Amino acid sequence: MMSTNMSIWSKVDKTDTRFTKKAKVNGQDITSLSGTAMAMKATELFGPVGIGWGWRIVEERFDEGHEIFIGEGDKRACIGREIGHTVKIALWFMQDGQRGEIEQYGCTRYQYKTTYGMTTDGEAPKKSLTDAIKKSLSMLGFSADVFLGLFDDDAYVTQLKEEEAIVNADDKDAEILRQKQERVDWLNSAVETLSKALTTRELKLLHAKYTREADRRKETAFIARIARAFEERKAFLENAKETAA
């Protein structure tokens, strides 16, 4: 029996892939979550905003950052400072007749320098609030798979998409059969390609590639079939080499 401590977490930890996208922040590749999608899931679990869950602003401020300079040497001049917007919220929710509350911060760049000069983001307060709400919900387990880094694993995302396709399909049995056939077609293609390798080196590279892919797909039986195809082609190439000699 699952602990009641994880009752909320287990209901909201998986993220609908339709509401994610890849983004680059400060040079890092991340999975960006839709704030509206997270709010929709919170509403589904707790009820409408303002009745089943909501938030209040605890603190809001603009913070000065480091100085911004233009020019070089003696002509170097300070034209201002970067400014960031910060908001602190208390997010509350109702569950089984009990009220819970979480405090979190949201931060957004407000004034900063770009390659085209200084710019100001007029939507910084809205973005900071969305950031704070998403961080608060994450403390309850919302989209935990993203925050735990599981979306960095292509196999996990592929599996999620397959599960979503089955749930959303009009004919679920047909979708299950389609996915099964798709996996079988991939295996047949891999085995056929291995059987046509012209050199031992090419064969080894293909074997490593397909084994990694099968492992990523968590297809244990496929790994065994690929290994058998590898050994069969390896034996053929070695025999052909001995015959030629």
Secondary structure, DSSP 8 states (H G I E B T S, - for coil): ---GGGTTHHHH-S--GGGEEEEEETTEEEEEE-HHHHHHHHHHHH-SBTTTEEEEEEEEEEEEEEEEEES-GGG-EEEEEEEEEEEEEEEEEEETTEEEEEEEEEEEEEEEEETTEEEE-TTHHHHHHHHHHHHHHHTTTTTHHHHTTGGG-HHHHHHHHHHHHHHH-SSHHHHHHHHHHHHHHHHHHHHHHHHT--SHHHHHHHHHHHHHHHHHTT-HHHHHHHHHHHHHHHHHHHHHHHHH-
